[in-house]
Amino acid sequence: MADLNELAARSNGVWGWVGGGGLAAVIVTALRLRNYLSRDGVERRKDSAEKDLIDNLAEQLEKANERADRAERRTDDAYRERNDTIREISAVQREMAALAERVRLQSETIAAQNLELEQLRTEVRQLREKLNEAS
């Protein structure tokens, strides 16, 4: 206990000021260190959150690019199919036009043959009539 009394007696003098100042310096340093570490912790958490956000956005971008690539392939496939269909339709239309021309030509031929057949029938009738008159 004597040591405590002696310390208390000295606290009024220069040693008291030095001890009090040292204690104040330790307290201020501790508070500043706490503030610094707290700020540093906040910065680390902020950096971590920013990194997580960047990773998340990068992942979303990658998925969006994959979806865009798939959509582009589907669009290309659809255009290719459409173009193939157009080519097929054009070929069928050309075939139909050729068939229509053949039908027209055959119809003209049939009409001409029908006319010739009618003329031949008329001649045959006339010849029969002459034969009947002659007999």
DRENKOLLO-452927 format. One line per field, with one value per residue: residue number from 1; residue in one letter; x, y, z of N, C-alpha, C in turn. Coordinates in Angstrom, 3 decimals. Layout:
BEGIN
resi	(NUM/...);
resn	(a/...);
n_px	(X/...);
n_py	(Y/...);
n_pz	(Z/...);
ca_px	(X/...);
ca_py	(Y/...);
ca_pz	(Z/...);
c_px	(X/...);
c_py	(Y/...);
c_pz	(Z/...);
//
This chain:
BEGIN
resi	(1/2/3/4/5/6/7/8/9/10/11/12/13/14/15/16/17/18/19/20/21/22/23/24/25/26/27/28/29/30/31/32/33/34/35/36/37/38/39/40/41/42/43/44/45/46/47/48/49/50/51/52/53/54/55/56/57/58/59/60/61/62/63/64/65/66/67/68/69/70/71/72/73/74/75/76/77/78/79/80/81/82/83/84/85/86/87/88/89/90/91/92/93/94/95/96/97/98/99/100/101/102/103/104/105/106/107/108/109/110/111/112/113/114/115/116/117/118/119/120/121/122/123/124/125/126/127/128/129/130/131/132/133/134/135);
resn	(m/a/d/l/n/e/l/a/a/r/s/n/g/v/w/g/w/v/g/g/g/g/l/a/a/v/i/v/t/a/l/r/l/r/n/y/l/s/r/d/g/v/e/r/r/k/d/s/a/e/k/d/l/i/d/n/l/a/e/q/l/e/k/a/n/e/r/a/d/r/a/e/r/r/t/d/d/a/y/r/e/r/n/d/t/i/r/e/i/s/a/v/q/r/e/m/a/a/l/a/e/r/v/r/l/q/s/e/t/i/a/a/q/n/l/e/l/e/q/l/r/t/e/v/r/q/l/r/e/k/l/n/e/a/s);
n_px	(0.809/1.980/3.268/1.202/0.341/2.579/2.693/0.365/1.070/3.059/1.642/0.743/2.773/5.365/5.612/3.042/1.861/3.239/2.555/-0.242/-0.404/0.779/-1.025/-3.246/-2.271/-2.045/-4.737/-5.828/-4.381/-5.296/-7.987/-7.760/-6.535/-8.551/-10.542/-9.216/-8.858/-11.517/-12.451/-10.833/-11.825/-14.381/-13.743/-12.595/-14.854/-16.443/-14.873/-14.984/-17.727/-17.997/-16.393/-17.866/-20.199/-19.199/-18.362/-20.852/-22.207/-20.555/-21.028/-23.766/-23.609/-22.178/-24.052/-26.118/-24.858/-24.557/-27.274/-27.929/-26.289/-27.441/-29.994/-29.320/-28.305/-30.670/-32.188/-30.635/-30.937/-33.694/-33.889/-32.378/-33.983/-36.297/-35.305/-34.634/-37.197/-38.374/-36.843/-37.659/-40.396/-40.236/-39.132/-41.228/-43.190/-42.067/-42.134/-44.899/-45.624/-44.392/-45.814/-48.373/-48.006/-47.517/-50.025/-51.599/-50.554/-51.169/-53.917/-54.492/-53.594/-55.350/-57.753/-57.317/-57.110/-59.671/-61.179/-60.194/-61.020/-63.772/-64.102/-63.255/-65.257/-67.407/-66.692/-66.674/-69.391/-70.436/-69.271/-70.464/-73.053/-72.892/-72.113/-74.347/-76.187/-75.186/-75.482);
n_py	(-1.195/1.138/1.829/2.634/4.896/6.419/6.718/8.191/10.502/11.420/11.997/14.547/16.160/16.734/14.216/13.405/14.944/13.986/11.272/11.510/12.751/10.818/8.794/9.997/10.237/7.547/6.834/8.536/7.604/4.966/5.432/6.642/4.566/2.673/4.021/4.168/1.458/0.719/2.282/1.206/-1.374/-0.872/0.030/-2.319/-3.984/-2.545/-2.712/-5.464/-5.790/-4.321/-5.869/-8.249/-7.280/-6.560/-9.098/-10.360/-8.778/-9.288/-12.000/-11.915/-10.481/-12.290/-14.390/-13.023/-12.493/-15.115/-15.805/-13.964/-14.875/-17.404/-16.576/-15.200/-17.297/-18.784/-16.935/-16.745/-19.375/-19.368/-17.432/-18.750/-21.004/-19.697/-18.548/-20.881/-21.935/-19.952/-20.272/-22.867/-22.444/-20.691/-22.422/-24.265/-22.558/-21.929/-24.458/-24.828/-22.789/-23.744/-26.123/-25.051/-23.784/-26.014/-27.253/-25.300/-25.366/-28.027/-27.903/-26.181/-27.819/-29.974/-28.627/-27.921/-30.470/-31.419/-29.724/-30.541/-33.200/-32.850/-31.772/-33.945/-35.799/-34.518/-34.687/-37.481/-38.001/-36.705/-38.207/-40.674/-40.044/-39.551/-42.062/-43.492/-42.340/-43.028/-45.748);
n_pz	(0.000/0.498/-1.700/-3.371/-2.024/-2.257/-5.010/-5.375/-4.068/-5.686/-7.981/-7.911/-8.632/-11.058/-12.062/-11.947/-13.905/-16.123/-16.007/-16.230/-18.699/-20.285/-19.911/-21.077/-23.665/-24.331/-24.219/-26.214/-28.415/-28.461/-29.019/-31.534/-32.941/-32.746/-34.220/-36.678/-37.299/-37.355/-39.468/-41.430/-41.414/-42.316/-44.856/-45.848/-45.801/-47.545/-49.886/-50.231/-50.645/-52.992/-54.680/-54.639/-55.834/-58.372/-59.259/-59.329/-61.227/-63.429/-63.779/-64.380/-66.775/-68.344/-68.483/-69.780/-72.210/-73.119/-73.413/-75.397/-77.466/-77.909/-78.712/-81.015/-82.565/-82.832/-84.265/-86.587/-87.490/-87.936/-89.978/-91.922/-92.344/-93.235/-95.623/-97.017/-97.304/-98.876/-101.207/-101.892/-102.313/-104.472/-106.376/-106.600/-107.591/-110.089/-111.239/-111.261/-113.034/-115.343/-115.659/-116.005/-118.440/-120.041/-119.819/-121.053/-123.667/-124.318/-124.110/-126.227/-128.300/-128.019/-128.535/-131.192/-132.300/-131.717/-133.331/-135.853/-135.745/-135.726/-138.272/-139.792/-139.137/-140.237/-142.967/-143.216/-142.839/-145.043/-147.074/-146.600/-147.114/-149.869/-150.743/-150.036/-151.706/-154.123/-154.180);
ca_px	(0.000/2.850/3.564/0.067/0.377/3.694/2.269/-0.625/1.782/3.804/0.739/0.530/3.945/5.727/5.306/1.597/1.588/3.798/1.712/-1.551/-0.212/1.028/-2.303/-4.074/-1.719/-2.419/-6.177/-6.034/-3.844/-6.217/-9.191/-7.417/-6.322/-9.890/-11.170/-8.522/-9.197/-12.933/-12.518/-10.207/-12.790/-15.454/-13.176/-12.481/-16.207/-16.865/-14.134/-15.540/-19.057/-17.791/-15.904/-19.022/-21.075/-18.549/-18.461/-22.265/-22.495/-19.819/-21.770/-25.000/-23.213/-21.844/-25.314/-26.831/-24.170/-24.917/-28.652/-27.905/-25.716/-28.459/-31.050/-28.768/-28.284/-32.056/-32.576/-29.948/-31.611/-35.014/-33.667/-31.944/-35.177/-37.154/-34.701/-34.822/-38.615/-38.596/-36.275/-38.540/-41.633/-39.899/-38.982/-42.579/-43.872/-41.537/-42.696/-46.320/-45.690/-44.061/-46.965/-49.473/-47.685/-47.761/-51.481/-52.100/-50.179/-51.945/-55.305/-54.535/-53.463/-56.624/-58.760/-57.044/-57.463/-61.138/-61.645/-59.849/-61.898/-65.113/-64.043/-63.198/-66.590/-68.260/-66.299/-67.136/-70.843/-70.681/-68.904/-71.494/-74.255/-72.606/-72.118/-75.739/-76.846/-74.631/-75.863);
ca_py	(0.000/2.305/2.198/3.384/6.233/7.134/7.069/9.262/11.709/11.892/12.395/15.985/16.856/16.572/12.839/13.350/15.472/13.048/10.081/11.872/12.992/9.507/8.087/10.658/9.867/6.151/6.817/9.145/6.655/3.836/5.867/6.822/3.237/2.073/4.713/3.759/0.065/0.693/2.824/0.213/-2.469/-0.407/0.031/-3.707/-4.469/-1.858/-3.334/-6.812/-5.634/-3.900/-7.043/-9.145/-6.655/-6.697/-10.512/-10.624/-8.127/-10.013/-13.247/-11.562/-10.113/-13.529/-15.086/-12.237/-12.732/-16.471/-15.745/-13.225/-15.771/-18.408/-15.893/-14.902/-18.562/-19.110/-16.000/-17.178/-20.605/-18.992/-16.786/-19.785/-21.787/-18.844/-18.440/-22.183/-22.029/-19.042/-20.932/-23.987/-21.872/-20.174/-23.576/-24.794/-21.601/-22.118/-25.723/-24.590/-21.981/-24.635/-27.016/-24.256/-23.593/-27.303/-27.439/-24.371/-25.895/-29.234/-27.482/-25.683/-28.987/-30.706/-27.832/-28.060/-31.848/-31.499/-29.057/-31.430/-34.364/-32.421/-31.652/-35.306/-36.383/-33.901/-35.293/-38.869/-37.945/-36.327/-39.352/-41.691/-39.605/-39.761/-43.501/-43.930/-41.849/-43.769/-47.145);
ca_pz	(0.000/0.544/-3.073/-3.886/-1.397/-2.850/-6.371/-5.253/-3.675/-6.848/-9.044/-7.847/-9.137/-12.456/-12.446/-12.127/-15.239/-17.105/-15.964/-16.786/-20.141/-20.902/-19.922/-22.086/-24.961/-24.566/-24.485/-27.534/-29.393/-28.513/-29.732/-32.949/-33.493/-32.879/-35.334/-37.891/-37.580/-37.698/-40.820/-42.270/-41.508/-43.200/-46.202/-46.284/-46.086/-48.768/-50.980/-50.415/-51.235/-54.377/-55.405/-54.812/-56.835/-59.676/-59.639/-59.647/-62.515/-64.468/-63.995/-65.093/-68.135/-69.043/-68.762/-70.796/-73.479/-73.553/-73.913/-76.667/-78.469/-78.244/-79.475/-82.340/-83.317/-83.188/-85.318/-87.807/-87.938/-88.467/-91.275/-92.857/-92.671/-94.061/-96.956/-97.669/-97.660/-100.017/-102.387/-102.241/-102.873/-105.809/-107.265/-106.845/-108.473/-111.445/-111.734/-111.551/-114.252/-116.464/-115.838/-116.569/-119.863/-120.720/-119.881/-122.064/-124.973/-124.556/-124.352/-127.609/-129.170/-127.941/-129.240/-132.639/-132.668/-131.688/-134.554/-136.959/-135.611/-136.171/-139.733/-140.325/-138.967/-141.265/-144.246/-143.203/-143.045/-146.444/-147.897/-146.395/-147.856/-151.294/-150.956/-149.934/-152.914/-155.251/-154.147);
c_px	(0.844/3.178/2.428/0.031/1.477/3.353/1.270/0.058/2.538/2.887/0.453/1.677/4.123/5.370/3.805/1.208/2.074/2.912/0.340/-1.470/0.007/-0.258/-3.229/-3.588/-2.099/-3.900/-6.456/-5.541/-4.783/-7.486/-8.925/-7.201/-7.663/-10.616/-10.553/-8.908/-10.663/-13.114/-11.932/-11.144/-13.935/-14.971/-13.053/-13.855/-16.735/-16.182/-14.682/-16.910/-18.933/-17.305/-17.046/-19.969/-20.497/-18.622/-19.874/-22.622/-21.785/-20.534/-23.062/-24.695/-22.894/-23.114/-26.104/-26.188/-24.492/-26.340/-28.699/-27.335/-26.727/-29.571/-30.566/-28.705/-29.695/-32.544/-31.926/-30.608/-32.964/-34.871/-33.248/-33.147/-36.123/-36.615/-34.839/-36.264/-38.934/-38.056/-37.166/-39.835/-41.378/-39.761/-40.353/-43.345/-43.377/-42.098/-44.160/-46.481/-45.389/-45.219/-48.153/-49.240/-47.926/-49.261/-52.073/-51.799/-50.991/-53.418/-55.461/-54.464/-54.768/-57.717/-58.575/-57.424/-58.985/-61.730/-61.390/-60.751/-63.304/-65.155/-64.027/-64.561/-67.541/-67.953/-66.805/-68.637/-71.174/-70.357/-69.931/-72.747/-74.063/-72.643/-73.551/-76.493/-76.393/-75.094/-77.303);
c_py	(1.248/2.764/2.998/4.786/7.062/7.591/8.221/10.557/12.272/12.408/13.888/16.756/16.632/15.182/12.649/13.851/14.518/11.800/10.357/12.097/11.690/8.707/8.677/10.285/8.435/6.065/7.377/8.200/5.461/4.215/6.045/5.473/2.532/2.679/4.268/2.330/-0.070/1.181/1.827/-0.984/-2.110/-0.432/-1.398/-4.278/-3.838/-2.479/-4.725/-6.749/-5.219/-5.059/-8.012/-8.595/-6.806/-8.138/-10.860/-10.026/-8.830/-11.320/-12.979/-11.207/-11.356/-14.300/-14.352/-12.443/-14.124/-16.496/-15.032/-14.100/-16.828/-17.782/-15.586/-16.172/-18.961/-18.213/-16.398/-18.431/-20.278/-18.324/-17.810/-20.621/-20.992/-18.751/-19.753/-22.345/-21.145/-19.665/-22.088/-23.487/-21.345/-21.320/-24.159/-23.862/-21.740/-23.409/-25.551/-23.780/-22.854/-25.588/-26.278/-24.025/-24.885/-27.556/-26.544/-24.901/-27.152/-28.905/-26.961/-26.847/-29.774/-29.942/-27.965/-29.456/-32.045/-30.866/-29.949/-32.665/-34.031/-32.298/-33.039/-35.995/-35.843/-34.517/-36.732/-38.904/-37.651/-37.502/-40.473/-41.327/-39.836/-41.246/-44.031/-43.489/-42.647/-45.241/-47.346);
c_pz	(0.000/-0.844/-3.688/-3.301/-2.008/-4.272/-6.345/-4.888/-4.865/-7.937/-9.019/-8.476/-10.623/-12.935/-12.640/-13.509/-16.320/-17.177/-16.579/-18.279/-20.892/-21.005/-20.981/-23.487/-25.306/-24.935/-25.878/-28.623/-29.557/-29.283/-31.226/-33.634/-33.712/-34.089/-36.657/-38.280/-37.977/-39.133/-41.817/-42.460/-42.432/-44.641/-46.739/-46.638/-47.376/-49.982/-51.280/-51.080/-52.703/-55.235/-55.658/-55.878/-58.238/-60.165/-60.070/-61.010/-63.663/-64.800/-64.773/-66.551/-68.953/-69.411/-69.842/-72.169/-74.017/-74.112/-75.261/-77.782/-78.891/-79.087/-80.893/-83.192/-83.740/-84.322/-86.639/-88.369/-88.563/-89.837/-92.327/-93.303/-93.563/-95.488/-97.719/-98.137/-98.862/-101.290/-102.840/-102.871/-104.278/-106.803/-107.605/-107.776/-109.909/-112.061/-112.101/-112.831/-115.470/-116.741/-116.449/-118.057/-120.644/-120.867/-120.959/-123.463/-125.303/-124.808/-125.765/-128.588/-129.193/-128.679/-130.748/-133.110/-132.670/-132.950/-135.773/-136.952/-136.089/-137.686/-140.385/-140.208/-140.035/-142.625/-144.345/-143.440/-144.516/-147.368/-147.761/-147.184/-149.352/-151.617/-150.936/-151.200/-154.131/-155.237/-154.370);
//
